[in-house]
Amino acid sequence: MELASSQKLLARLYTDSVLQRRFYADPVTVGAGFGLSEPDSKELANLPQEYVRNFTKELRRDRLQKVTHELPLSHQLMGREFGDAFREYLLKSPPPTDQLPWKDALRFVDFFPTYLKKHSVTSNWAFDLLRFEAARLHAIWEDRAIQLFWSRFRIRKLVRLLRAKSAPQQASAIPSFSIIMVSSRPEGIRAIGL
């Protein structure tokens, strides 16, 4: 068995449900696309499909947990909607080429407007909060001392309410807009505007 080709195919099978279904429907054709011979493709197809599905679910659960760690306030605010949006992101986005959870979180934030177009999200400030947390990630991980962020809502007030576990249900409770400077320093958030 061509080890490198089979490893490449296995990695894709574990992260791509569509490819997984195609492979088990026609392993020889899909395997050939990855440089595998017919016998090697058939041998790989002997791997139980249920095992591959369960492993895929575990990988996705792990990614959700890591992204939740990177975007804790958004997860807290959105609750189940966060998980629903992330599952759709997993299905519609290519598998990550890196294993950095903060980059996966940034790609999820970039995907979120696509999710918003198709679904009504309870918290109409959810995207602004996601963007705020993305700015924080840029400041921390890209070694940017300062990251400017603007919002239609008072994010600092929303963050305080979330930390106190009393976020309002309507954005009208926190109107106006804010410009926030996010710093990679321990003190974190500094407001420089309204």
C-alpha positions in Angstrom: 0.0 0.0 0.0 1.3 3.4 -0.9 1.7 4.8 2.6 1.8 8.5 1.8 -1.2 8.4 -0.5 -3.3 6.3 1.9 -2.5 8.6 4.8 -3.5 11.6 2.7 -6.8 9.9 1.8 -7.5 8.8 5.4 -6.9 12.3 6.6 -9.4 13.7 4.1 -11.9 10.9 4.9 -11.8 11.8 8.6 -12.5 15.5 7.9 -14.7 15.5 4.8 -18.1 13.8 5.0 -18.9 14.2 1.3 -15.6 12.5 0.3 -16.3 9.8 2.9 -19.6 8.9 1.3 -18.1 9.0 -2.2 -15.3 6.8 -1.2 -17.4 4.1 0.4 -19.7 4.2 -2.7 -16.8 3.8 -5.1 -13.5 3.3 -3.4 -11.5 2.4 -6.6 -12.3 5.7 -8.4 -11.8 7.9 -5.3 -8.6 6.0 -4.3 -7.2 6.5 -7.8 -7.7 10.2 -7.5 -5.4 10.0 -4.5 -2.8 7.9 -6.3 -3.9 4.5 -4.8 -4.0 1.3 -6.8 -7.3 -0.7 -7.0 -6.1 -3.3 -4.4 -5.0 -0.6 -2.0 -8.2 1.3 -2.4 -10.3 -1.9 -1.7 -8.1 -2.7 1.3 -8.7 0.8 2.7 -12.4 0.4 2.1 -12.3 -2.5 4.5 -12.0 0.0 7.3 -15.5 0.0 8.8 -17.5 3.1 7.7 -19.0 3.4 11.2 -15.5 3.7 12.7 -14.6 6.4 10.2 -17.9 8.3 11.0 -17.3 8.0 14.7 -13.7 9.2 14.4 -15.0 12.2 12.3 -17.5 13.1 14.9 -14.8 13.0 17.6 -12.5 15.3 15.5 -15.4 17.7 15.0 -16.3 17.7 18.7 -12.7 18.4 19.5 -12.5 21.3 17.1 -15.7 22.8 18.5 -14.3 22.6 22.0 -11.1 24.3 21.0 -12.9 27.1 19.1 -15.3 27.5 22.0 -12.2 28.1 24.2 -11.0 30.8 21.8 -14.4 32.5 21.5 -15.8 32.0 25.1 -18.0 35.1 25.3 -19.6 34.4 21.9 -20.3 30.8 22.9 -21.8 32.0 26.2 -24.0 34.5 24.5 -25.1 32.3 21.6 -25.4 29.0 23.4 -26.8 26.3 21.1 -26.7 28.7 18.1 -23.0 28.8 18.4 -22.8 25.0 18.0 -25.3 25.0 15.1 -23.3 27.7 13.3 -20.0 25.8 13.9 -21.4 22.5 12.6 -22.5 24.3 9.4 -19.0 25.9 9.2 -17.5 22.4 9.4 -19.6 21.1 6.6 -19.1 24.0 4.2 -15.5 24.8 4.8 -12.4 22.9 3.7 -10.5 21.0 6.5 -7.9 23.2 8.2 -4.3 23.0 6.9 -3.0 23.9 10.3 -3.7 22.7 13.8 -4.0 26.1 15.4 -7.4 26.6 17.2 -7.2 30.3 17.1 -6.9 30.3 13.3 -9.9 27.9 13.1 -11.8 30.4 15.3 -10.9 33.2 12.9 -12.1 31.2 9.9 -15.3 30.5 11.8 -15.8 34.2 12.4 -15.2 34.9 8.7 -17.8 32.2 7.8 -20.5 33.6 10.3 -22.0 36.2 7.9 -22.8 33.3 5.5 -24.6 31.5 8.3 -26.5 34.7 9.3 -27.8 35.1 5.7 -29.6 31.7 6.0 -30.6 31.7 9.7 -32.1 34.1 12.2 -29.8 34.4 15.2 -31.5 35.3 18.5 -28.8 37.8 19.5 -28.5 40.5 16.9 -25.2 41.6 18.3 -23.7 38.1 18.1 -21.6 38.9 15.0 -20.2 42.1 16.6 -19.2 40.1 19.7 -17.5 37.4 17.4 -15.7 40.2 15.6 -14.5 41.6 18.9 -13.2 38.3 20.0 -11.5 37.9 16.6 -9.8 41.2 17.2 -8.6 40.0 20.6 -7.2 36.8 18.9 -5.3 38.9 16.3 -3.8 41.0 19.1 -2.7 38.0 21.1 -1.5 35.5 18.5 -0.2 37.8 15.7 1.8 39.8 18.2 0.0 43.0 17.4 0.2 45.3 20.3 -3.0 47.1 19.4 -6.0 46.0 17.3 -8.8 48.6 16.7 -12.3 47.3 16.6 -15.6 49.1 16.0 -19.1 48.0 16.9 -22.7 49.2 16.6 -23.2 48.2 20.2 -21.5 48.9 23.5 -19.3 45.8 23.5 -17.6 46.7 26.8 -21.0 46.8 28.5 -22.1 43.6 26.9 -18.8 41.9 27.9 -19.4 43.0 31.5 -23.0 41.7 31.5 -21.8 38.4 30.0 -19.2 38.0 32.7 -21.8 38.7 35.3 -24.1 36.2 33.5 -26.8 38.7 32.9 -26.7 39.6 29.2 -29.8 41.4 27.9 -32.0 39.6 25.4 -32.4 42.7 23.1 -29.6 44.8 21.7 -31.7 47.9 22.3 -30.6 47.6 25.9 -27.0 48.4 24.8 -27.5 50.9 21.9 -24.9 53.2 20.2 -21.6 52.0 19.0 -18.1 51.6 20.4 -14.6 51.8 19.2 -12.3 49.6 21.2 -8.6 49.1 21.4 -7.7 45.5 22.1 -4.3 45.0 23.5 -2.2 41.9 23.9 -1.2 43.1 27.4 -2.7 41.5 30.4 -5.1 44.4 31.1 -6.7 43.5 27.8 -9.5 45.9 26.7 -9.2 49.7 26.5 -12.0 51.9 25.2 -10.9 54.8 23.2 -14.3 55.9 21.9 -18.0 55.9 22.8 
